[in-house]
Amino acid sequence: MNESTYAANDADRRSLTVRKVEGTIERIITDIPAPHTRPVSNPDEQATEIARAAAKRAALLSGSLALPPGPLGLMTVLPDLYLIWQTQRQMVADIFALYDRTAELTRTHMLYCLFRHAATQVLRDVAVRAGQRLVVRQLSAGALSSALKSVGVAVTQRIAGTAASRWIPLIGAVAVGGYAYFDTMQVAKTARRLLEAGDAVEPPA
């Protein structure tokens, strides 16, 4: 196989991975789950508890799936991400319910909460400050599709950057689990910032 053919095949593999990641993200943000919580008078404390519980669950899931070393471990990357995003999605729905804001939770909110910290440049303009509030600009179908593609690329690059850790037994699993914990806490922080700032919703542009 010559160098140009190898490069073309490698590009095709990366493109396929991006499409798979993009499709997984679209399914996650489209199917917003019913919350397991109810509005409470002091949501901050319970939101912290929910975030920590979800982060521990994500760390356990991710660390367990990263235990198989080498190629077998790499095969678990997408299932790992899907389970983590499911956990984070439920956490976001539960936090919104604590603040009695379930009716406001849309695909754009979910995309922003789950990936704001991981794809800052892509999603930085989705929520803008208007006085003391954060206003979420609801994305049109075309804008949402474009954002999904960009987020898919950003997440795929992150996967490539951390893939080496899955070749290291136990230590790699601990590192992967630790990142899942951190990532989930960042998602919770984004959701709470929206809610505590009095998030409002704008119609699609």
Summary of the structure (lengths in Angstrom):
residues: 205
radius of gyration: 17.9
end to end distance: 48.2
largest distance: 65.9
contacts: 666
relative contact order: 0.18
helix: 72%
strand: 6%
